[in-house]
């Protein structure tokens, strides 16, 4: 369920609000153990996603590094190469 959570720090351009929200959603889904909450839990679920996304954005703003920013396309190509090697038949 958490395979969609990607590293968001130290990329150029910086992570978008949509990427942060998607990571928060995956995290809450994992913790809650469900991909879709019941109506009784929907408000708490959405509030948790919103709060975690908000805190994540603050975290990303405050993190510092001396490493050069990573390129999204290059990192995606590396991930595809690792996947191809792992699942080669």
C-alpha positions as CSV (number, residue, x, y, z in Angstrom):
1,X,0.0,0.0,0.0
2,X,2.9,2.4,0.7
3,X,4.8,1.8,-2.6
4,X,3.5,5.1,-3.9
5,X,5.2,7.2,-1.2
6,X,8.3,8.6,-2.8
7,X,11.1,10.7,-1.5
8,X,10.1,14.3,-1.8
9,X,13.1,16.1,-0.4
10,X,15.9,17.6,-2.5
11,X,14.4,17.6,-6.0
12,X,14.4,20.3,-8.6
13,X,11.7,21.5,-9.0
14,X,10.5,21.0,-5.4
15,X,7.7,18.7,-4.5
16,X,4.3,20.0,-5.5
17,X,1.3,20.2,-3.1
18,X,-0.3,17.3,-5.1
19,X,2.8,15.1,-4.5
20,X,2.7,15.9,-0.8
21,X,-1.0,15.2,-0.5
22,X,-0.6,11.8,-2.3
23,X,2.2,10.8,0.1
24,X,0.0,11.8,3.1
25,X,-2.9,9.9,1.7
26,X,-0.8,6.7,1.3
27,X,0.5,7.1,4.8
28,X,-2.9,7.5,6.3
29,X,-4.2,4.6,4.3
30,X,-1.4,2.4,5.6
31,X,-1.9,3.4,9.2
32,X,-5.7,3.1,9.0
33,X,-5.4,-0.2,7.2
34,X,-8.0,0.8,4.6
35,X,-8.0,2.6,1.2
36,X,-11.5,3.9,1.7
37,X,-12.8,4.8,5.2
38,X,-16.3,4.2,6.3
39,X,-18.7,7.1,6.4
40,X,-18.3,7.2,10.2
41,X,-14.5,7.6,9.8
42,X,-14.3,9.7,6.7
43,X,-14.0,13.1,8.4
44,X,-11.2,11.9,10.7
45,X,-9.5,10.2,7.7
46,X,-9.6,13.4,5.6
47,X,-8.5,15.6,8.6
48,X,-5.5,13.3,9.1
49,X,-4.5,13.5,5.4
50,X,-4.8,17.3,5.5
51,X,-2.8,17.7,8.7
52,X,0.0,15.3,7.6
53,X,0.3,17.0,4.2
54,X,0.5,20.4,6.0
55,X,3.2,19.2,8.4
56,X,5.1,17.5,5.5
57,X,5.2,20.7,3.6
58,X,6.6,22.5,6.6
59,X,9.2,19.7,7.0
60,X,10.3,20.0,3.4
61,X,10.6,23.7,3.7
62,X,12.9,23.4,6.7
63,X,15.2,20.6,5.6
64,X,18.6,21.5,4.4
65,X,21.2,19.6,2.5
66,X,24.6,20.2,0.9
67,X,23.9,17.6,-1.8
68,X,22.9,18.9,-5.3
69,X,19.2,18.7,-6.1
70,X,18.1,15.5,-7.9
71,X,16.5,15.4,-11.3
72,X,13.1,13.7,-11.3
73,X,13.6,12.2,-14.8
74,X,17.0,10.7,-13.9
75,X,15.7,9.2,-10.7
76,X,12.7,7.7,-12.5
77,X,15.0,6.2,-15.1
78,X,17.2,4.7,-12.3
79,X,14.1,3.2,-10.7
80,X,12.9,1.7,-14.0
81,X,16.4,0.2,-14.5
82,X,16.3,-1.3,-11.0
83,X,12.9,-2.7,-11.6
84,X,13.8,-4.2,-14.9
85,X,16.8,-5.9,-13.3
86,X,14.7,-7.2,-10.4
87,X,12.0,-8.6,-12.6
88,X,14.0,-9.8,-15.6
89,X,13.0,-13.2,-16.7
